């Protein structure tokens, strides 16, 4: 189913990395019957008509790569305009490229794939979603580090969200996964993340969120999440959230009921993998960074949604077994994704 930099400075989220987002990020999705609907993890419908109902705003992309698209905003209200209930709810693929650059750089290509199932519905909205996913991460590490060239993610994200009252909603999620180079079995490759968040609709255009997430990328395993969302008009949306903040505006309406949205965002990315070192010892390697991105989301109702992002990646850290070891140079980023 995303960062206040002051809070996350010095820390390592998809969508979610994973995006985008997550690459690891939390995305939020107002669920408005007949207007909007839940999105595939990573999709972020905007509050049309300024309405943000309770129970709608919950994380949709887990706080770890491989658990949803790295770019965690795949289109405004395309998702719920599929009016029929669907067990096979959505499919997603994306790719994020960070070139290595100089010898002290860290190049990577992240390619997560995911399928979302919706076995339980609340009225016209999926209340329970189950998202198995698999991710590839191709690394070009700095010359001074001996790291594998490829690591992988396998995970199943289970999300439940429901309105409690007209103005109060609850979202919960849990994601078991195996993250590593898969050269040999390592019990530390199994990692469990999860989150819980409450949203309160203060007005039709303003909501507050508060909760916590268990993440893989931080020494402090429990990360407070939340913030505020303000949608003063149908074409403008401000999200001041941990771990991703974003300002979005509709650029154009498209034929067939679609639209194009542009946005600027600050987000937190990273991941943790169990790897085998050249001497056959094992280590848990964590990569973390902060990103400022410019993005374009395009959706066509009932058909397809896509996103493209360019960004600047900084405050990068690579650590092994919890000990910071290296700070790669800053880099540019390009990300493309689609959900259908």
MARMARMI-816127 format. One line per field, with one value per residue (C-alpha): z, x, y; residue number from 1. Coordinates in steps of 0.02 Angstrom, whole numbers, plus 50000, padded with zeros to 5 digits. Layout:
<pts>
Z <- Z	... .
X <- X	... .
Y <- Y	... .
num <- NUM	... .
</pts>
This chain:
<pts>
Z <- 50000	50095	50259	50381	50364	50536	50613	50496	50479	50507	50490	50339	50215	50039	49938	49954	49961	49902	49846	49805	49911	49973	49938	50074	50115	50184	50062	50104	50011	50041	50003	49937	49865	49688	49677	49734	49800	49876	49767	49738	49870	49818	49736	49815	49758	49796	49892	49758	49811	49964	50055	50161	50250	50411	50394	50225	50268	50305	50248	50084	50050	50185	50260	50167	49988	49898	49981	49850	49716	49754	49684	49801	49712	49563	49516	49586	49583	49448	49568	49636	49474	49439	49504	49511	49660	49610	49700	49581	49625	49546	49482	49496	49429	49441	49421	49510	49446	49545	49444	49536	49478	49557	49641	49810	49740	49765	49609	49617	49513	49611	49523	49634	49569	49663	49649	49761	49807	49887	49972	50090	50044	50145	50040	49877	49951	49986	50175	50171	50043	50028	49923	49883	49809	49744	49718	49632	49688	49575	49663	49606	49775	49808	49771	49956	49998	49954	49934	49825	49656	49682	49831	49835	49929	49952	50057	50089	50147	50237	50263	50350	50359	50415	50473	50658	50654	50527	50576	50648	50554	50588	50479	50522	50423	50442	50319	50344	50217	50173	50119	50065	49927	49939	49923	50081	50214	50348	50486	50493	50317	50388	50444	50505	50484	50525	50563	50644	50615	50664	50558	50616	50490	50572	50426	50251	50189	50338	50425	50562	50569	50711	50731	50733	50616	50645	50513	50452	50412	50582	50741	50826	50762	50802	50702	50744	50589	50550	50518	50428	50258	50188	50027	50008	49829	49717	49620	49766	49907	50043	50144	50290	50346	50419	50327	50169	50136	49970	49884	49733	49604	49456	49293	49166	49137	49009	48889	48961	49137	49179	49243	49262	49428	49467	49638	49740	49886	50021	50070	50165	50083	50122	50163	50256	50184	50252	50138	50125	50126	50023	50173	50188	50345	50352	50384	50389	50271	50283	50153	50194	50116	50098	49932	49858	49703	49567	49503	49373	49397	49253	49267	49149	49242	49229	49134	49191	49304	49295	49380	49337	49458	49453	49614	49715	49839	49990	50171	50114	50234	50216	50378	50421	50577	50644	50628	50504	50380	50231	50165	49975	49875	49831	49670	49552	49536	49400	49436	49328	49381	49324	49404	49306 .
X <- 50000	50349	50517	50536	50723	50751	50683	50774	50940	51078	50958	50940	50580	50488	50390	50496	50720	50555	50529	50524	50463	50501	50582	50546	50414	50241	50111	49938	49777	49612	49475	49321	49184	49135	49281	49436	49485	49628	49778	49906	50042	50131	49981	49924	49756	49730	49585	49463	49334	49442	49372	49487	49381	49431	49507	49578	49751	49865	50036	50024	50207	50305	50458	50579	50633	50558	50390	50310	50369	50520	50420	50275	50156	50078	49934	49789	49618	49646	49633	49459	49382	49388	49211	49206	49278	49435	49531	49678	49686	49845	50019	50170	50346	50474	50659	50770	50944	51081	51244	51404	51501	51674	51773	51696	51519	51392	51293	51133	50986	50830	50695	50547	50399	50236	50060	49919	49771	49612	49518	49414	49318	49233	49088	49176	49350	49475	49497	49625	49765	49899	50051	50186	50339	50513	50652	50821	50959	51111	51257	51415	51500	51646	51819	51861	51711	51694	51508	51405	51349	51168	51051	50868	50705	50562	50415	50229	50144	49976	49879	49714	49629	49457	49360	49317	49201	49162	49320	49434	49520	49647	49775	49886	50015	50146	50278	50385	50526	50694	50828	51002	51117	51041	51212	51178	51044	51071	50940	50976	50905	50731	50665	50495	50427	50259	50163	50008	49934	49780	49712	49593	49494	49493	49404	49355	49525	49639	49692	49815	49908	50003	50080	50238	50330	50455	50590	50744	50859	50882	50973	50818	50700	50539	50511	50373	50271	50136	50108	49975	49892	49810	49711	49645	49586	49552	49712	49832	49892	50023	50089	50203	50239	50374	50456	50408	50346	50273	50188	50084	49985	49881	49959	49829	49673	49692	49570	49472	49464	49648	49762	49945	50015	50184	50264	50419	50463	50591	50606	50705	50769	50872	50873	50960	51024	51117	51267	51414	51584	51735	51807	51640	51591	51419	51369	51212	51238	51129	51118	51029	51008	50898	50824	50749	50647	50543	50409	50272	50123	50009	49855	49718	49564	49524	49684	49860	49958	50140	50268	50437	50558	50726	50815	50969	51032	51134	51176	51223	51288	51338	51358	51398	51331	51271	51439	51447	51585	51573	51489	51472	51472	51309	51225	51081	50933	50810	50656	50513	50365	50197	50046	49909 .
Y <- 50000	50433	50593	50728	50747	50818	50659	50541	50628	50505	50357	50247	50109	50058	50063	50037	50119	50028	50190	50252	50217	50096	50070	50086	50211	50233	50292	50352	50322	50410	50284	50370	50258	50306	50427	50338	50174	50087	50074	49941	49957	50110	50191	50352	50415	50597	50672	50722	50849	50881	50728	50621	50489	50405	50234	50276	50337	50192	50132	50042	50009	49917	49996	49885	49854	49708	49733	49842	49963	50070	50214	50216	50333	50246	50352	50449	50369	50238	50091	50099	50151	49966	49947	49757	49668	49577	49442	49466	49649	49719	49685	49799	49814	49951	49987	50113	50153	50242	50251	50213	50366	50385	50246	50289	50277	50139	50095	49995	49939	49887	49787	49737	49636	49611	49542	49602	49492	49561	49418	49526	49683	49820	49885	49930	49938	49798	49785	49644	49637	49503	49549	49421	49504	49468	49593	49597	49716	49729	49812	49899	49925	50042	49971	49959	49848	49665	49642	49525	49588	49534	49517	49470	49498	49376	49433	49425	49584	49569	49730	49764	49932	49985	50139	50136	50287	50421	50514	50380	50240	50102	50016	49867	49771	49635	49577	49421	49406	49330	49454	49403	49342	49166	49083	48983	48980	49110	49127	49314	49328	49307	49476	49531	49707	49781	49938	50009	50180	50279	50420	50555	50659	50830	50914	50862	50922	50890	50728	50682	50516	50432	50260	50156	50040	49900	49926	49833	49977	50061	50016	50084	49952	50044	50203	50327	50364	50489	50672	50770	50776	50931	50933	51111	51080	50932	50968	50997	50885	50911	50763	50805	50627	50518	50436	50530	50706	50759	50905	50853	50949	50893	50948	50894	50792	50654	50577	50431	50500	50493	50629	50677	50735	50812	50810	50846	50731	50699	50517	50388	50228	50075	49892	49752	49588	49436	49401	49282	49368	49312	49217	49121	49215	49295	49474	49578	49725	49880	50017	50180	50351	50505	50561	50718	50676	50756	50641	50625	50508	50465	50357	50301	50245	50059	50025	50068	50184	50233	50342	50417	50499	50585	50625	50663	50532	50588	50547	50371	50239	50058	49960	49780	49693	49861	49949	50095	50058	50172	50329	50321	50482	50569	50515	50545	50427	50375	50270	50203	50098	50033	49953	49865 .
num <- 1	2	3	4	5	6	7	8	9	10	11	12	13	14	15	16	17	18	19	20	21	22	23	24	25	26	27	28	29	30	31	32	33	34	35	36	37	38	39	40	41	42	43	44	45	46	47	48	49	50	51	52	53	54	55	56	57	58	59	60	61	62	63	64	65	66	67	68	69	70	71	72	73	74	75	76	77	78	79	80	81	82	83	84	85	86	87	88	89	90	91	92	93	94	95	96	97	98	99	100	101	102	103	104	105	106	107	108	109	110	111	112	113	114	115	116	117	118	119	120	121	122	123	124	125	126	127	128	129	130	131	132	133	134	135	136	137	138	139	140	141	142	143	144	145	146	147	148	149	150	151	152	153	154	155	156	157	158	159	160	161	162	163	164	165	166	167	168	169	170	171	172	173	174	175	176	177	178	179	180	181	182	183	184	185	186	187	188	189	190	191	192	193	194	195	196	197	198	199	200	201	202	203	204	205	206	207	208	209	210	211	212	213	214	215	216	217	218	219	220	221	222	223	224	225	226	227	228	229	230	231	232	233	234	235	236	237	238	239	240	241	242	243	244	245	246	247	248	249	250	251	252	253	254	255	256	257	258	259	260	261	262	263	264	265	266	267	268	269	270	271	272	273	274	275	276	277	278	279	280	281	282	283	284	285	286	287	288	289	290	291	292	293	294	295	296	297	298	299	300	301	302	303	304	305	306	307	308	309	310	311	312	313	314	315	316	317	318	319	320	321	322	323	324	325	326	327	328	329	330	331	332	333	334	335	336	337	338	339	340 .
</pts>
